[in-house]
Amino acid sequence: MEEQGIARDKIMIGGFSQGACVAAKFVLKYPAKYWGVFILSGAVPGLFDYVRNSFRGLERFEGADLQGTRVLVACGDSDRLVMVQAVEWSVWVMQQVHADVDKRIYEGMGHTICEDEMEVIKGWINEAVE
């Protein structure tokens, strides 16, 4: 997008489920100040390696700085594919790389997207076009 003249601070990146994992990994690999990042029913890859290796593993994110990028990390507490622990890990990682994190865990929600998440993203889009 930057090749077309769109600065990263005007780019929003995100996804749902596996797409959320890819989006999270992308912004950590290519850190910058983005317009916003949303991780819906997904997580930063690496939680299990982190736990297995006695809480080591953050070195792969060393030097990453999201410069206050707002990041929505959300999922349901009844999601059978994404554990709340993975969401907590993702929130922690994003905070370590200087993101402004909005964590939302929805009671009784499974592996889906809800209206509240869409309202947050719509708000970001509306801000961008103003």
N, C-alpha and C positions, 0 to 999 in steps of 0.2 A: 504494500500500500504506500509505503514511503516513496517508492519509485514514481508513483502517480501524484506525489505532492501532498499526501495526507500524513500529517505528523502522528507519531504514536500516541501523543496525549489526546488525540481525537479518535482513537481506535478503541472499540469495545470488543473483548474476547470472552467467549464463554461456551458452555455446553451443558448437556444433560447426560448423565450416566457415563458411558465410556468417553463421550465427547467432552465431558467436564474434566475427566482425568487428563485427556490430551491438552485441553486448554490450560489447566494448572501447570502441567509439565512445560508447555511452551513458554508461559510468562516467566517461569523460573529459569529457563534456559536462555531466554532473550529478555532480561529484565529492563524495564523502563517505566516511565510514568505513562500509564494507559488511562483512557477515559474511564474504563471500568472493566472488571473481570467478574464473571459469574460462574460459580461451580455448583451446579444443581444435581443432587443425588449422585455425587461423584466425590473424588478425593485426590489429593496429591499422591502419586504413586510412591511407594517405598515404606509404608507404615510397617509392614511385616519385617522387612530387613532392619528397620530401626529398632523394633522391639527385640528381635532375635539377637541383634548385636549389642545388647545391653545399653540401649539408648544412645548409640552412636549413629552417625549417618548424616548429620546436618552438614558435614563438610562438602557434600555435593552441591549445596546451595551457597557456599561461601562466595562472597562478593556480589551476590544478587541483591539488588535494591529496587523495590517497586516504587520508591519515592512518594509514598502516601497514596498510591492508587487505591481506589475503593474496590473492595472485593466482597462479593456476596457469596457466602458458603452456606448452603441450605440443603436440608433433607428431612425426611420423615423419621420419627423414632420407631416406626414399624416397617421400615424398608428392609427387606430380606436380602438385598444385594449389597447395600452400603451400610456398614455399622456406624453407629453414632461415634464410636471411638475413632473411626477413620476421619469423620468430619472434625472432631476435636483436634486430631493430628494436623489436618489441613489448616485449620484456623491458627494453630500454634506456628506452623511453618510460615504462613503468610505474615503473621505478626513479626517473626524473626527477620523477615526481609522487608520490613517497614511498610507494609500495606495497612490501610485503614479498613479493618475487617468488620463485616456485619454478619454475625452467625445467627442462623435461624433453624431451630429444630421444631418441626411441626408434630404435635401430638396426634397419634393414630394414623398418620399418613404413611402410605407405602411408597413404592418406587414410581413416583409420578411427579408432575409439576403442579403447583397450586396457583391460585389467583394472586395471592400475596407476592409470590416471587415475580410473577408477570408485572404486577404493579410497580415493583422496584425497578425492573428493567425498563418499563415504559417511561418511568420518571427520568431515568438517565437519558433515554432517547429524546424525550421532550426538551431536556436541558441542552442537549447537543444541537438541536435545530433552532433554538431561540436566538 
